[in-house]
Amino acid sequence: MERDMLDNQDVSLLDVLDAVLEKGVVLRGDITISIADIDLVYLDLRILLSSVDTLIDSAQGKRQATDKGETIRSWEKEETADGANAATSR
């Protein structure tokens, strides 16, 4: 019965991408390229995929912001100020 319900649903790639960006997903993996049992390249991959709103909400400890636009603008100002401080210290 449950399998029939899944077969009848049309899920687009956009629906899947929307759900992933809303919740966020973390991917982690290791890749080793070797020849004759000699490791040549090792990659430790860590990927975070989420929307900006999800990332900001998570960084604020799940606190609900009253105005999302103001939160993003204040975050951008902090980033700009940090970049200016780094440039002047060189």
Contacts in CASP RR format, 6 or more apart in sequence:
PFRMAT RR
TARGET T0000
AUTHOR 0000-0000-0000
METHOD contacts of the structure
MODEL  1
MERDMLDNQDVSLLDVLDAVLEKGVVLRGDITISIADIDLVYLDLRILLS
SVDTLIDSAQGKRQATDKGETIRSWEKEETADGANAATSR
20 49 0 8 1.000
20 50 0 8 1.000
21 49 0 8 1.000
21 50 0 8 1.000
21 51 0 8 1.000
21 54 0 8 1.000
22 51 0 8 1.000
22 54 0 8 1.000
23 50 0 8 1.000
23 54 0 8 1.000
24 48 0 8 1.000
24 49 0 8 1.000
24 50 0 8 1.000
24 51 0 8 1.000
24 54 0 8 1.000
25 48 0 8 1.000
25 49 0 8 1.000
25 50 0 8 1.000
26 46 0 8 1.000
26 47 0 8 1.000
26 48 0 8 1.000
26 49 0 8 1.000
27 45 0 8 1.000
27 46 0 8 1.000
27 47 0 8 1.000
27 49 0 8 1.000
28 45 0 8 1.000
28 46 0 8 1.000
28 47 0 8 1.000
29 44 0 8 1.000
29 45 0 8 1.000
29 46 0 8 1.000
30 42 0 8 1.000
30 43 0 8 1.000
30 44 0 8 1.000
30 45 0 8 1.000
31 41 0 8 1.000
31 42 0 8 1.000
31 43 0 8 1.000
31 45 0 8 1.000
32 39 0 8 1.000
32 41 0 8 1.000
32 42 0 8 1.000
32 43 0 8 1.000
33 39 0 8 1.000
33 40 0 8 1.000
33 41 0 8 1.000
33 42 0 8 1.000
34 40 0 8 1.000
48 55 0 8 1.000
50 58 0 8 1.000
52 72 0 8 1.000
53 68 0 8 1.000
56 65 0 8 1.000
56 68 0 8 1.000
56 71 0 8 1.000
56 72 0 8 1.000
56 75 0 8 1.000
57 63 0 8 1.000
57 64 0 8 1.000
57 65 0 8 1.000
60 71 0 8 1.000
65 71 0 8 1.000
END
